[in-house]
């Protein structure tokens, strides 16, 4: 009798753990989908990635030129 109760309790514990894990994964996937959707909308709102990358490259070049000019002047 006791061993039967232990087996049922063990099965119940395993099942509830499995269900809880499934709920966590489902919520995590929903959160991930929402974040990805928000990022896609934000990307569309901010414009083309190529334009942003080109601007970053121009800024990097300008910073490098400023550092180079400073080095020539002071070093």
BELWOTA-V832292 format. One record per residue. SS is DSSP state (H for helix, E for strand, L for the rest). NEAR is the number of other ideal C-beta (glycine too) atoms within 12 Angstrom. D_FIRST is the distance of its C-alpha to the first C-alpha in whole Angstrom. Layout:
BEGIN
((SS NEAR D_FIRST) (SS NEAR D_FIRST))
END
This chain:
BEGIN
((L 7 0) (H 8 4) (H 9 5) (H 10 5) (H 11 6) (H 12 9) (H 13 10) (H 14 11) (H 14 12) (H 14 14) (H 14 16) (H 14 17) (H 14 18) (H 14 20) (H 14 21) (H 14 23) (H 14 24) (H 14 26) (H 14 27) (H 14 29) (H 14 30) (H 14 32) (H 14 33) (H 14 35) (H 14 36) (H 14 37) (H 14 39) (H 14 41) (H 14 42) (H 14 43) (H 14 45) (H 14 46) (H 14 48) (H 14 49) (H 14 51) (H 14 52) (H 14 54) (H 14 55) (H 15 57) (H 14 58) (H 12 60) (H 14 61) (H 16 63) (H 12 64) (H 10 66) (H 13 67) (L 13 69) (L 12 69) (H 15 68) (H 11 71) (H 13 73) (H 15 71) (H 13 71) (H 14 74) (H 16 75) (H 14 73) (H 14 75) (H 14 78) (H 14 77) (H 14 76) (H 14 79) (H 14 81) (H 14 79) (H 14 80) (H 14 83) (H 14 83) (H 15 82) (H 14 84) (H 13 87) (H 12 86) (H 11 86) (H 10 89) (H 9 91) (H 8 89) (L 8 89))
END
